[in-house]
């Protein structure tokens, strides 16, 4: 006689989803969260359904499934629970802005993040407000709207206090430092990233530590700061990611950082080797990241005297930046295509 299968409980499905998330198996975590959401919906538990659908969308974001995450986040922002609660609506909009940024839809991501800022202003909801401002600053920065991004950074900086949780303060310092680097305020970028490094702890959250060092290295390299501290950031990120794992985009960013370091250290040949591998995965990453890969490859090719390959790389970089909605970066790539004074016209 066959045993009757017992349907999993909401608590069991949620626990399983969170265990998969803790081990960075984001696809399985998303499936588990969806199961929990289905159970909550069938039980008429609208809060449980919302929370588990949000967890599902978070895992889809971390798995790089941006379009599906965007669709779920949009449905969460329009749900009756979000209509009644600014906290729920803000959280859904922040998630949606981050997934739209992953898709390379920067203009829509910016407007979505902007709509989340100011939805909550109570001190009890400071974490939500800071995350909303971080999302807005990130999309403005990647769009090349640096003056607006820096203004938002000053507003965010004013929100940081001694009472704020260290991890939250660290993330705020992190994003402000990113924009400072983009604005060529290199000393301020280094200062804010140093403040972030002081608040983050590898023993408290190794995943955040890995992501910060990876991102800080990328910003330092973009500012052409190729010192010992930058190399330490690269090595910390590589070691931490070996331990905690990472999604494909994070692994590719690590390799891009290493290629950029090689290029700035004068080893264009080694940089080209790594970048050639990265171009094969260009369609699997957000278009603005793909643009950076092709732009750096073009610079390395130019340094080795391969002008035709460099031109092709710049054209590809400009197209990817256009696709991402980053016209300023596209313009920079096209300006590099223009022959300088006294150069030979072909």
Backbone as numpy.savetxt, mean C-alpha at the origin, in Angstrom:
# Nx Ny Nz CAx CAy CAz Cx Cy Cz
-24.16 -46.65 8.40 -25.01 -45.46 8.40 -24.12 -44.21 8.40
-24.39 -43.32 7.45 -23.57 -42.11 7.33 -23.90 -41.13 8.45
-22.83 -40.52 8.98 -23.05 -39.50 10.00 -23.51 -38.22 9.33
-24.45 -37.54 10.00 -24.95 -36.28 9.47 -23.91 -35.19 9.73
-23.58 -34.42 8.67 -22.61 -33.35 8.82 -23.23 -32.21 9.63
-22.47 -31.73 10.59 -22.93 -30.61 11.41 -22.39 -29.31 10.81
-23.28 -28.36 10.55 -22.87 -27.08 9.98 -21.97 -26.35 10.98
-20.91 -25.72 10.50 -20.01 -25.00 11.42 -20.74 -23.83 12.07
-20.38 -23.56 13.31 -20.98 -22.42 14.01 -20.30 -21.13 13.56
-20.96 -20.03 13.84 -20.39 -18.72 13.52 -19.04 -18.54 14.21
-18.99 -18.89 15.51 -17.75 -18.70 16.27 -16.61 -19.55 15.70
-16.93 -20.80 15.29 -15.90 -21.68 14.74 -15.40 -21.16 13.40
-16.32 -20.66 12.56 -15.92 -20.13 11.25 -15.08 -18.87 11.40
-15.46 -18.01 12.36 -14.68 -16.80 12.60 -13.28 -17.15 13.11
-13.21 -18.08 14.06 -11.92 -18.48 14.62 -11.01 -19.04 13.53
-11.57 -19.87 12.66 -10.78 -20.46 11.58 -10.26 -19.37 10.64
-11.12 -18.38 10.32 -10.71 -17.28 9.45 -9.56 -16.50 10.07
-9.67 -16.22 11.36 -8.62 -15.42 12.02 -7.32 -16.22 12.16
-7.42 -17.53 12.32 -6.20 -18.35 12.37 -5.49 -18.35 11.02
-6.26 -18.46 9.93 -5.65 -18.39 8.59 -5.02 -17.02 8.35
-5.68 -15.96 8.83 -5.13 -14.61 8.65 -3.81 -14.46 9.42
-3.79 -15.01 10.64 -2.57 -14.91 11.46 -1.40 -15.61 10.79
-1.69 -16.66 10.00 -0.62 -17.39 9.30 -0.42 -16.88 7.87
-1.08 -15.73 7.55 -0.92 -15.06 6.25 -1.45 -15.86 5.07
-2.39 -16.77 5.35 -3.06 -17.47 4.25 -4.36 -16.70 3.98
-4.22 -15.58 3.26 -5.31 -14.63 3.14 -6.48 -15.17 2.31
-6.19 -16.02 1.33 -7.27 -16.59 0.51 -8.17 -17.48 1.36
-7.56 -18.34 2.18 -8.35 -19.22 3.06 -9.07 -18.40 4.14
-8.39 -17.36 4.62 -9.01 -16.49 5.64 -10.26 -15.81 5.07
-10.17 -15.38 3.80 -11.33 -14.75 3.16 -12.47 -15.74 3.03
-12.16 -16.98 2.66 -13.20 -18.03 2.54 -13.86 -18.29 3.89
-13.04 -18.37 4.95 -13.57 -18.61 6.28 -14.46 -17.48 6.76
-14.04 -16.25 6.48 -14.84 -15.09 6.88 -16.16 -15.06 6.11
-16.11 -15.46 4.84 -17.35 -15.51 4.05 -18.33 -16.53 4.64
-17.80 -17.67 5.06 -18.65 -18.69 5.69 -19.30 -18.14 6.95
-18.50 -17.44 7.77 -19.04 -16.86 9.00 -20.10 -15.81 8.68
-19.85 -15.01 7.63 -20.83 -13.98 7.23 -22.13 -14.63 6.78
-22.03 -15.74 6.04 -23.24 -16.46 5.57 -24.06 -16.98 6.75
-23.35 -17.52 7.74 -24.04 -18.04 8.93 -24.75 -16.90 9.66
-24.04 -15.77 9.82 -24.64 -14.62 10.51 -25.87 -14.10 9.76
-25.76 -14.07 8.45 -26.89 -13.59 7.64 -28.10 -14.51 7.81
-27.85 -15.82 7.75 -28.94 -16.79 7.91 -29.59 -16.71 9.30
-28.78 -16.29 10.29 -29.30 -16.16 11.66 -29.93 -14.80 11.91
-29.91 -13.92 10.89 -30.48 -12.59 11.06 -29.60 -11.65 11.89
-28.30 -11.99 11.98 -27.35 -11.19 12.76 -26.65 -10.19 11.82
-27.22 -9.01 11.67 -26.68 -8.04 10.69 -25.30 -7.53 11.10
-25.07 -7.37 12.41 -23.75 -6.90 12.87 -22.68 -7.95 12.59
-23.00 -9.22 12.89 -22.06 -10.30 12.61 -21.79 -10.41 11.12
-22.84 -10.28 10.30 -22.64 -10.33 8.84 -21.71 -9.21 8.39
-21.92 -8.00 8.89 -21.10 -6.86 8.48 -19.64 -7.07 8.88
-19.43 -7.47 10.13 -18.06 -7.64 10.62 -17.30 -8.73 9.86
-17.97 -9.83 9.56 -17.30 -10.92 8.87 -17.10 -10.61 7.38
-18.03 -9.88 6.79 -17.84 -9.45 5.40 -16.68 -8.46 5.32
-16.55 -7.62 6.33 -15.42 -6.69 6.40 -14.11 -7.47 6.51
-14.10 -8.50 7.37 -12.90 -9.33 7.52 -12.58 -10.04 6.20
-13.61 -10.50 5.51 -13.40 -11.13 4.19 -12.75 -10.14 3.23
-13.26 -8.91 3.20 -12.72 -7.89 2.30 -11.28 -7.52 2.66
-10.99 -7.43 3.96 -9.61 -7.14 4.41 -8.64 -8.20 3.88
-9.06 -9.45 3.96 -8.19 -10.53 3.50 -8.04 -10.53 1.99
-9.10 -10.18 1.27 -9.01 -10.06 -0.19 -8.03 -8.95 -0.56
-8.05 -7.85 0.20 -7.10 -6.75 -0.04 -5.67 -7.25 0.14
-5.43 -7.97 1.25 -4.08 -8.46 1.51 -3.66 -9.55 0.53
-4.65 -10.24 -0.05 -4.34 -11.27 -1.06 -4.14 -10.65 -2.45
-4.39 -9.35 -2.56 -4.21 -8.67 -3.85 -5.41 -8.78 -4.76
-6.55 -9.24 -4.24 -7.78 -9.34 -5.05 -8.55 -8.03 -4.88
-8.04 -6.98 -5.52 -8.53 -5.62 -5.25 -9.95 -5.40 -5.76
-10.27 -5.90 -6.94 -11.60 -5.65 -7.51 -12.70 -6.25 -6.62
-12.47 -7.49 -6.15 -13.46 -8.14 -5.29 -13.57 -7.41 -3.95
-12.42 -6.96 -3.43 -12.42 -6.21 -2.17 -13.21 -4.92 -2.33
-12.99 -4.21 -3.44 -13.71 -2.96 -3.69 -15.22 -3.19 -3.72
-15.64 -4.26 -4.41 -17.08 -4.55 -4.51 -17.68 -4.82 -3.13
-16.97 -5.60 -2.31 -17.48 -5.90 -0.97 -17.50 -4.65 -0.09
-16.42 -3.87 -0.16 -16.34 -2.66 0.66 -17.45 -1.68 0.29
-17.74 -1.59 -1.01 -18.83 -0.70 -1.46 -20.16 -1.18 -0.87
-20.41 -2.49 -0.91 -21.67 -3.01 -0.36 -21.75 -2.75 1.15
-20.61 -2.84 1.85 -20.59 -2.56 3.28 -20.89 -1.09 3.58
-20.37 -0.20 2.73 -20.58 1.24 2.94 -22.04 1.63 2.70
-22.75 0.80 1.93 -24.15 1.10 1.60 -25.13 0.30 2.45
-24.62 -0.57 3.32 -25.49 -1.41 4.16 -26.21 -0.55 5.20
-27.32 -1.06 5.70 -28.13 -0.29 6.66 -27.33 0.02 7.93
-26.44 -0.89 8.33 -25.63 -0.66 9.53 -24.72 0.56 9.35
-24.14 0.70 8.14 -23.27 1.85 7.85 -24.08 3.14 7.76
-25.32 3.03 7.27 -26.17 4.22 7.18 -26.49 4.76 8.56
-26.56 3.86 9.55 -26.92 4.28 10.91 -25.70 4.62 11.76
-24.52 4.23 11.31 -23.32 4.42 12.14 -22.18 5.02 11.32
-21.73 6.25 11.65 -20.60 6.83 10.91 -19.32 6.03 11.07
-19.17 5.34 12.20 -17.97 4.52 12.41 -17.91 3.39 11.38
-19.03 2.68 11.22 -19.07 1.57 10.26 -18.87 2.10 8.83
-19.52 3.20 8.52 -19.40 3.76 7.16 -17.96 4.19 6.88
-17.34 4.85 7.85 -15.96 5.31 7.66 -15.02 4.13 7.43
-15.18 3.07 8.23 -14.31 1.90 8.08 -14.45 1.28 6.69
-15.70 1.19 6.20 -15.93 0.62 4.87 -15.31 1.50 3.78
-15.45 2.82 3.92 -14.90 3.73 2.92 -13.37 3.70 2.90
-12.76 3.59 4.07 -11.30 3.51 4.14 -10.81 2.25 3.42
-11.46 1.14 3.70 -11.11 -0.12 3.05 -11.30 -0.01 1.54
-12.39 0.60 1.13 -12.67 0.77 -0.30 -11.62 1.66 -0.96
-11.22 2.74 -0.29 -10.19 3.63 -0.84 -8.88 2.88 -1.03
-8.50 2.06 -0.04 -7.25 1.31 -0.14 -7.29 0.28 -1.27
-8.46 -0.35 -1.47 -8.55 -1.33 -2.56 -8.58 -0.65 -3.92
-9.23 0.50 -4.01 -9.22 1.26 -5.27 -7.80 1.71 -5.61
-7.04 2.08 -4.58 -5.63 2.46 -4.80 -4.86 1.25 -5.33
-5.16 0.07 -4.79 -4.52 -1.14 -5.29 -4.86 -1.42 -6.74
-6.08 -1.07 -7.15 -6.50 -1.25 -8.54 -5.86 -0.20 -9.46
-5.27 0.84 -8.84 -4.71 1.92 -9.66 -5.72 2.98 -10.01
-6.90 2.96 -9.39 -7.95 3.95 -9.66 -7.80 5.08 -8.65
-6.77 5.89 -8.86 -6.36 6.84 -7.82 -7.35 7.97 -7.62
-7.96 8.46 -8.70 -8.91 9.56 -8.55 -10.11 9.15 -7.70
-10.65 7.98 -8.00 -11.79 7.47 -7.25 -11.38 7.12 -5.81
-10.17 6.60 -5.66 -9.66 6.28 -4.33 -9.55 7.55 -3.48
-9.10 8.63 -4.09 -8.94 9.90 -3.37 -10.29 10.44 -2.90
-11.28 10.44 -3.78 -12.60 10.96 -3.41 -13.25 10.08 -2.34
-13.01 8.77 -2.41 -13.57 7.85 -1.42 -12.93 8.08 -0.05
-11.60 8.22 -0.03 -10.90 8.48 1.24 -11.32 9.82 1.82
-11.47 10.82 0.95 -11.86 12.16 1.41 -13.23 12.12 2.08
-14.12 11.27 1.58 -15.47 11.18 2.15 -15.45 10.49 3.52
-14.37 9.76 3.81 -14.26 9.11 5.13 -13.69 10.04 6.18
-12.86 11.01 5.74 -12.25 11.95 6.68 -13.34 12.85 7.27
-13.32 12.98 8.60 -14.29 13.87 9.25 -15.62 13.21 9.58
-15.82 11.96 9.12 -17.07 11.27 9.47 -17.16 11.05 10.98
-16.00 10.79 11.60 -15.95 10.64 13.06 -14.92 11.62 13.60
-15.21 12.29 14.68 -14.25 13.24 15.24 -14.11 13.13 16.75
-14.76 12.12 17.33 -14.66 11.89 18.76 -13.30 11.26 19.08
-12.73 11.60 20.23 -11.43 11.04 20.61 -11.46 9.51 20.66
-12.62 8.96 20.99 -12.75 7.50 21.06 -12.60 6.86 19.69
-12.84 7.64 18.64 -12.74 7.13 17.27 -11.49 7.65 16.56
-10.49 8.06 17.34 -9.30 8.66 16.74 -8.61 7.71 15.76
-8.61 6.42 16.08 -7.94 5.45 15.21 -8.59 5.43 13.83
-9.92 5.46 13.78 -10.62 5.47 12.50 -10.27 6.74 11.73
-10.26 7.87 12.43 -9.97 9.15 11.77 -8.55 9.17 11.22
-7.60 8.66 11.99 -6.20 8.62 11.53 -6.08 7.72 10.30
-6.74 6.57 10.31 -6.68 5.67 9.15 -7.31 6.32 7.91
-8.37 7.09 8.11 -8.99 7.79 6.98 -8.02 8.80 6.39
-7.36 9.55 7.26 -6.40 10.56 6.79 -5.19 9.89 6.10
-4.77 8.76 6.65 -3.66 8.02 6.02 -4.04 7.58 4.60
-5.26 7.06 4.45 -5.71 6.61 3.13 -5.75 7.77 2.15
-6.25 8.92 2.61 -6.33 10.10 1.74 -4.94 10.58 1.34
-4.05 10.65 2.31 -2.68 11.12 2.04 -1.98 10.18 1.05
-2.18 8.88 1.23 -1.53 7.90 0.33 -2.01 8.07 -1.10
-3.33 8.25 -1.29 -3.84 8.38 -2.66 -3.41 9.71 -3.29
-3.42 10.78 -2.49 -2.97 12.08 -3.01 -1.49 12.01 -3.40
-0.70 11.37 -2.55 0.74 11.27 -2.82 1.02 10.48 -4.08
0.34 9.34 -4.24 0.57 8.50 -5.42 0.03 9.17 -6.68
-0.98 10.05 -6.52 -1.53 10.77 -7.67 -0.64 11.93 -8.10
0.36 12.25 -7.26 1.23 13.38 -7.57 0.71 14.71 -7.08
-0.39 14.70 -6.30 -0.96 15.94 -5.75 -0.27 16.22 -4.42
0.99 16.62 -4.53 1.85 16.65 -3.35 1.53 17.79 -2.40
1.15 18.95 -2.94 0.82 20.07 -2.05 -0.39 19.74 -1.19
-1.41 19.15 -1.82 -2.61 18.74 -1.07 -2.26 17.65 -0.06
-1.41 16.73 -0.47 -1.01 15.64 0.44 -0.28 16.20 1.66
0.60 17.19 1.43 1.37 17.75 2.54 0.47 18.53 3.49
-0.53 19.22 2.96 -1.50 19.93 3.82 -2.23 18.93 4.72
-2.61 17.79 4.14 -3.28 16.76 4.92 -2.32 16.17 5.97
-1.04 16.09 5.62 -0.05 15.60 6.58 0.04 16.51 7.80
0.00 17.82 7.57 0.07 18.77 8.68 -1.15 18.61 9.59
-2.31 18.35 8.98 -3.53 18.11 9.78 -3.39 16.83 10.60
-2.82 15.79 9.96 -2.63 14.52 10.66 -1.61 14.68 11.79
-0.54 15.41 11.52 0.50 15.62 12.54 -0.08 16.27 13.79
-1.03 17.17 13.59 -1.66 17.86 14.72 -2.51 16.90 15.57
-2.87 15.76 15.01 -3.69 14.78 15.74 -2.84 13.85 16.62
-1.53 13.81 16.36 -0.67 12.90 17.11 -0.41 13.46 18.51
-0.58 12.61 19.52 -0.36 13.05 20.90 0.29 11.92 21.68
0.73 12.24 22.90 1.37 11.24 23.76 0.40 10.15 24.18
-0.90 10.50 24.15 -1.92 9.52 24.55 -2.21 8.49 23.45
-1.77 8.78 22.24 -2.07 7.90 21.11 -1.28 6.59 21.22
-1.90 5.49 20.84 -1.23 4.19 20.80 0.02 4.26 19.93
1.11 3.62 20.39 2.39 3.70 19.68 2.28 3.24 18.23
1.59 2.12 18.00 1.48 1.60 16.63 0.75 2.59 15.73
-0.30 3.22 16.27 -1.07 4.19 15.49 -0.23 5.43 15.20
0.49 5.91 16.21 1.36 7.07 16.01 2.44 6.74 14.98
2.98 5.52 15.08 4.02 5.11 14.13 3.53 5.12 12.70
2.30 4.63 12.49 1.74 4.63 11.14 1.51 6.05 10.64
1.14 6.96 11.54 0.95 8.36 11.15 2.30 8.98 10.76
3.32 8.78 11.58 4.66 9.29 11.24 5.14 8.71 9.91
4.84 7.45 9.70 5.25 6.73 8.49 4.70 7.42 7.25
3.38 7.66 7.21 2.77 8.23 6.01 3.20 9.69 5.82
3.40 10.43 6.93 3.87 11.83 6.80 5.28 11.83 6.21
6.12 10.91 6.69 7.47 10.81 6.14 7.47 10.47 4.67
6.56 9.59 4.25 6.45 9.24 2.83 6.23 10.48 1.98
5.26 11.31 2.41 4.93 12.50 1.62 6.07 13.51 1.66
6.73 13.64 2.80 7.88 14.54 2.88 8.93 14.15 1.84
9.20 12.84 1.72 10.15 12.38 0.70 9.67 12.76 -0.71
8.37 12.52 -0.98 7.83 12.84 -2.30 7.91 14.33 -2.61
7.84 15.16 -1.56 7.91 16.62 -1.73 9.34 17.13 -1.73
10.31 16.23 -1.79 11.73 16.59 -1.74 12.13 17.24 -0.42
11.34 16.99 0.62 11.70 17.43 1.97 12.42 16.25 2.63
13.61 15.96 2.11 14.28 14.71 2.48 14.60 14.66 3.97
15.09 15.77 4.54 15.44 15.78 5.96 14.21 15.50 6.82
13.07 16.11 6.44 11.83 15.86 7.19 11.37 14.41 7.00
11.53 13.89 5.79 11.17 12.50 5.55 11.97 11.56 6.43
13.28 11.80 6.51 14.14 10.97 7.35 13.74 11.10 8.83
13.41 12.33 9.24 13.04 12.57 10.64 11.76 11.83 11.01
10.74 11.95 10.16 9.47 11.30 10.46 9.59 9.78 10.41
10.39 9.27 9.47 10.57 7.81 9.42 11.37 7.31 10.62
12.28 8.16 11.12 13.02 7.79 12.33 12.06 7.74 13.53
11.13 8.70 13.59 10.12 8.69 14.65 9.26 7.43 14.56
8.90 7.05 13.32 8.11 5.84 13.13 8.89 4.61 13.60
10.16 4.54 13.22 10.99 3.39 13.59 11.09 3.24 15.11
11.09 4.38 15.82 11.20 4.35 17.28 9.92 3.82 17.94
8.78 3.96 17.25 7.51 3.51 17.85 7.19 2.06 17.48
7.67 1.59 16.33 7.41 0.22 15.93 8.37 -0.73 16.63
7.90 -1.93 16.90 8.74 -2.92 17.55 8.57 -4.26 16.84
9.68 -4.89 16.42 9.56 -6.19 15.75 9.00 -7.27 16.67
9.16 -7.11 17.98 8.64 -8.11 18.91 7.13 -7.95 19.09
6.62 -6.71 18.93 5.18 -6.49 19.10 4.41 -6.85 17.84
4.94 -6.45 16.67 4.25 -6.75 15.41 5.28 -6.83 14.29
5.74 -8.06 14.03 6.80 -8.26 13.05 6.32 -7.93 11.63
5.03 -8.15 11.38 4.47 -7.87 10.06 4.55 -6.38 9.74
4.11 -5.54 10.69 4.17 -4.08 10.50 5.63 -3.63 10.38
6.49 -4.22 11.18 7.93 -3.89 11.14 8.50 -4.17 9.74
8.12 -5.32 9.17 8.59 -5.67 7.83 8.08 -4.69 6.79
6.77 -4.39 6.86 6.18 -3.49 5.86 6.75 -2.08 5.96
6.97 -1.61 7.21 7.53 -0.27 7.38 8.93 -0.19 6.79
9.78 -1.14 7.12 11.16 -1.10 6.62 11.22 -1.20 5.10
10.33 -2.00 4.54 10.25 -2.14 3.08 9.84 -0.81 2.45
8.79 -0.19 3.00 8.29 1.07 2.46 9.27 2.21 2.69
9.91 2.22 3.87 10.88 3.28 4.16 12.06 3.19 3.21
12.51 1.97 2.94 13.60 1.78 1.99 13.21 2.32 0.61
11.97 2.04 0.19 11.51 2.50 -1.13 11.52 4.02 -1.21
11.08 4.70 -0.15 11.04 6.16 -0.15 12.44 6.74 -0.11
13.32 6.15 0.68 14.71 6.61 0.75 15.39 6.48 -0.61
15.14 5.33 -1.26 15.76 5.10 -2.57 15.22 6.06 -3.61
13.90 6.34 -3.55 13.31 7.28 -4.49 13.93 8.67 -4.34
14.34 8.99 -3.10 15.01 10.28 -2.84 16.50 10.17 -3.07
16.96 9.00 -3.57 18.36 8.72 -3.85 19.23 8.81 -2.60
18.64 8.41 -1.46 19.39 8.30 -0.21 19.85 6.84 -0.10
21.06 6.59 -0.57 21.58 5.21 -0.59 22.68 5.07 0.45
22.31 5.28 1.72 23.29 5.20 2.79 23.14 3.88 3.55
23.93 3.74 4.62 23.91 2.50 5.40 22.54 2.27 6.05
21.88 3.36 6.45 20.55 3.22 7.08 19.55 2.65 6.09
19.65 3.06 4.83 18.74 2.53 3.79 18.99 1.04 3.58
20.24 0.65 3.53 20.57 -0.77 3.36 20.05 -1.58 4.55
20.13 -1.00 5.77 19.60 -1.70 6.94 18.09 -1.90 6.81
17.39 -0.88 6.29 15.94 -1.02 6.07 15.64 -2.18 5.12
16.40 -2.25 4.02 16.21 -3.32 3.03 16.43 -4.68 3.67
17.53 -4.81 4.42 17.88 -6.09 5.01 16.89 -6.51 6.09
16.43 -5.52 6.92 15.42 -5.83 7.94 14.14 -6.33 7.29
13.73 -5.64 6.22 12.48 -6.02 5.54 12.60 -7.42 4.94
13.75 -7.72 4.34 13.95 -9.04 3.73 13.91 -10.14 4.80
14.60 -9.90 5.91 14.65 -10.90 6.98 13.28 -11.11 7.61
12.58 -9.99 7.91 11.27 -10.10 8.55 10.26 -10.77 7.62
10.32 -10.47 6.32 9.39 -11.07 5.37 9.66 -12.56 5.21
10.92 -12.96 5.34 11.25 -14.40 5.34 10.54 -15.12 6.47
10.36 -14.42 7.60 9.73 -15.04 8.77 8.21 -15.02 8.66
7.64 -13.81 8.36 6.18 -13.67 8.40 5.51 -13.95 7.06
6.29 -13.98 5.98 5.70 -14.15 4.66 5.15 -12.84 4.13
4.59 -12.88 2.96 4.04 -11.67 2.35 3.33 -12.04 1.06
2.44 -11.14 0.62 1.76 -11.42 -0.65 2.69 -11.10 -1.82
2.24 -11.41 -3.02 3.11 -11.27 -4.19 3.59 -9.85 -4.38
2.69 -8.89 -4.17 3.08 -7.48 -4.36 4.19 -7.08 -3.40
4.10 -7.54 -2.14 5.12 -7.20 -1.15 6.47 -7.82 -1.51
6.45 -9.06 -1.99 7.70 -9.72 -2.39 8.32 -8.99 -3.58
7.48 -8.57 -4.52 8.00 -7.84 -5.69 8.58 -6.49 -5.29
7.96 -5.82 -4.31 8.48 -4.54 -3.85 9.85 -4.72 -3.20
10.03 -5.81 -2.46 11.34 -6.10 -1.89 12.40 -6.22 -2.98
12.03 -6.92 -4.06 13.00 -7.10 -5.16 13.26 -5.78 -5.89
12.21 -4.95 -6.00 12.39 -3.63 -6.62 13.33 -2.79 -5.78
13.17 -2.83 -4.45 14.08 -2.09 -3.57 15.52 -2.55 -3.76
15.71 -3.86 -3.82 17.07 -4.40 -3.98 17.66 -3.97 -5.33
16.83 -3.99 -6.39 17.29 -3.54 -7.71 17.65 -2.05 -7.68
16.83 -1.25 -7.01 17.08 0.19 -6.91 18.38 0.45 -6.16
18.59 -0.32 -5.08 19.84 -0.18 -4.32 21.04 -0.50 -5.22
20.95 -1.60 -5.98 22.05 -1.97 -6.88 22.33 -0.86 -7.89
21.25 -0.28 -8.42 21.40 0.79 -9.41 22.12 2.00 -8.80
21.67 2.43 -7.62 22.29 3.61 -6.99 23.71 3.32 -6.53
24.00 2.04 -6.25 25.36 1.65 -5.85 26.30 1.52 -7.04
25.75 1.74 -8.26 26.58 1.72 -9.46 26.61 0.40 -10.19
25.79 -0.56 -9.75 25.75 -1.87 -10.42 24.50 -1.95 -11.29
24.51 -1.22 -12.42 23.34 -1.17 -13.30 23.04 -2.55 -13.90
24.08 -3.32 -14.17 23.88 -4.65 -14.77 23.07 -5.57 -13.87
23.41 -5.60 -12.58 22.67 -6.44 -11.63 21.25 -5.93 -11.46
21.11 -4.59 -11.47 19.77 -3.99 -11.37 18.90 -4.42 -12.55
19.47 -4.39 -13.75 18.72 -4.77 -14.95 18.27 -6.23 -14.87
19.15 -7.09 -14.34 18.82 -8.51 -14.21 17.56 -8.69 -13.35
17.54 -8.01 -12.19 16.40 -8.11 -11.29 15.14 -7.47 -11.90
15.33 -6.33 -12.56 14.19 -5.60 -13.12 13.57 -6.34 -14.30
14.40 -7.00 -15.09 13.86 -7.80 -16.20 12.91 -8.88 -15.66
13.29 -9.49 -14.53 12.41 -10.49 -13.91 11.10 -9.84 -13.43
11.22 -8.64 -12.86 10.04 -7.96 -12.33 9.06 -7.56 -13.43
9.57 -7.22 -14.61 8.66 -6.79 -15.69 7.72 -7.93 -16.10
8.14 -9.17 -15.88 7.29 -10.31 -16.23 6.06 -10.39 -15.31
6.14 -9.74 -14.15 5.01 -9.74 -13.21 4.30 -8.39 -13.18
4.61 -7.53 -14.16 4.10 -6.16 -14.12 2.58 -6.08 -14.16
1.95 -7.07 -14.80 0.49 -7.04 -14.89 -0.18 -7.55 -13.61
0.62 -8.07 -12.67 0.06 -8.59 -11.42 0.15 -7.58 -10.27
0.70 -6.40 -10.54 0.85 -5.38 -9.49 0.09 -4.12 -9.91
-0.22 -3.21 -8.96 -0.88 -1.96 -9.34 -0.09 -1.23 -10.42
-0.78 -0.56 -11.35 -0.08 0.08 -12.47 0.96 1.12 -12.06
0.74 1.81 -10.91 1.75 2.79 -10.52 3.06 2.12 -10.11
2.97 0.91 -9.49 4.18 0.17 -9.14 4.85 -0.36 -10.41
4.04 -0.83 -11.36 4.61 -1.28 -12.64 5.33 -0.13 -13.33
4.75 1.07 -13.24 5.41 2.24 -13.83 6.77 2.48 -13.23
6.87 2.33 -11.90 8.17 2.54 -11.24 9.19 1.49 -11.69
8.73 0.25 -11.90 9.64 -0.81 -12.37 10.21 -0.45 -13.74
9.33 -0.06 -14.67 9.80 0.26 -16.02 10.64 1.53 -16.05
10.31 2.49 -15.18 11.08 3.74 -15.13 12.51 3.48 -14.66
12.63 2.68 -13.60 13.97 2.37 -13.09 14.74 1.53 -14.11
14.07 0.60 -14.77 14.74 -0.21 -15.80 15.26 0.68 -16.93
14.46 1.68 -17.32 14.89 2.61 -18.38 16.14 3.38 -17.95
16.18 3.81 -16.70 17.35 4.56 -16.21 18.60 3.66 -16.23
18.41 2.40 -15.80 19.54 1.47 -15.78 20.02 1.16 -17.20
19.06 0.97 -18.12 19.42 0.71 -19.52 20.18 1.91 -20.11
19.73 3.12 -19.80 20.42 4.31 -20.31 21.85 4.37 -19.79
22.05 3.98 -18.53 23.39 4.02 -17.94 24.34 3.02 -18.59
23.78 1.94 -19.15 24.63 0.95 -19.83 24.75 1.25 -21.32
24.15 2.37 -21.77 24.27 2.78 -23.16 23.24 2.19 -24.09
22.26 1.46 -23.55 21.22 0.84 -24.39 20.07 1.82 -24.54
20.25 2.80 -25.44 19.29 3.91 -25.55 17.92 3.45 -26.05
17.89 2.50 -26.98 16.61 2.05 -27.52 15.78 1.35 -26.44
16.43 0.49 -25.66 15.72 -0.19 -24.58 15.24 0.81 -23.53
16.07 1.84 -23.29 15.69 2.87 -22.32 14.45 3.62 -22.79
14.39 3.94 -24.08 13.22 4.64 -24.64 11.96 3.79 -24.50
12.10 2.51 -24.83 10.94 1.60 -24.72 10.44 1.51 -23.28
11.38 1.49 -22.34 11.01 1.43 -20.93 10.29 2.69 -20.48
10.74 3.85 -20.95 10.11 5.11 -20.57 8.69 5.22 -21.14
8.52 4.76 -22.37 7.17 4.76 -22.97 6.24 3.88 -22.16
6.73 2.69 -21.79 5.91 1.75 -20.99 5.61 2.34 -19.62
6.62 2.97 -19.02 6.41 3.59 -17.69 5.34 4.67 -17.77
5.42 5.54 -18.77 4.44 6.62 -18.93 3.04 6.06 -19.10
2.92 5.00 -19.90 1.60 4.38 -20.12 1.03 3.80 -18.82
1.89 3.17 -18.03 1.43 2.58 -16.76 1.00 3.69 -15.78
1.76 4.78 -15.75 1.39 5.89 -14.86 0.07 6.52 -15.31
-0.13 6.63 -16.61 -1.41 7.13 -17.13 -2.55 6.23 -16.68
-2.33 4.93 -16.79 -3.33 3.94 -16.41 -3.69 4.07 -14.93
-2.67 4.44 -14.12 -2.88 4.56 -12.67 -3.55 5.87 -12.28
-3.64 6.80 -13.22 -4.18 8.12 -12.87 -3.14 8.96 -12.15
-1.86 8.80 -12.55 -0.76 9.57 -11.97 -0.09 10.39 -13.08
-0.78 11.45 -13.57 -0.28 12.19 -14.73 1.07 12.85 -14.52
1.37 13.27 -13.27 2.66 13.93 -13.03 3.82 12.96 -13.24
3.65 11.71 -12.77 4.71 10.73 -12.97 4.83 10.37 -14.46
3.69 10.31 -15.15 3.73 10.03 -16.59 4.47 11.14 -17.32
4.23 12.39 -16.90 4.91 13.53 -17.53 6.41 13.46 -17.30
6.81 13.08 -16.08 8.25 12.96 -15.78 8.91 11.93 -16.70
8.23 10.80 -16.91 8.78 9.77 -17.80 8.90 10.30 -19.22
7.88 11.03 -19.68 7.91 11.56 -21.05 8.96 12.65 -21.21
9.18 13.43 -20.14 10.22 14.46 -20.20 11.61 13.83 -20.33
11.78 12.65 -19.74 13.05 11.94 -19.87 13.26 11.41 -21.28
12.14 11.23 -22.02 12.22 10.79 -23.42 12.73 11.88 -24.33
12.45 13.14 -23.96 12.83 14.28 -24.83 14.34 14.40 -24.85
14.94 14.54 -26.02 16.39 14.69 -26.11 16.85 16.00 -25.47
17.93 15.96 -24.75 18.45 17.16 -24.11 19.15 18.06 -25.12
19.49 19.30 -24.72 20.18 20.24 -25.61 21.49 19.66 -26.12
21.66 19.71 -27.41 22.91 19.24 -28.01 22.98 17.76 -28.26
21.92 17.01 -27.87 21.94 15.56 -28.11 21.56 15.27 -29.54
21.93 14.11 -30.02 21.63 13.74 -31.41 20.15 13.40 -31.55
19.51 13.96 -32.54 18.14 13.60 -32.87 18.16 12.38 -33.77
17.26 11.46 -33.50 17.21 10.29 -34.38 16.20 10.51 -35.47
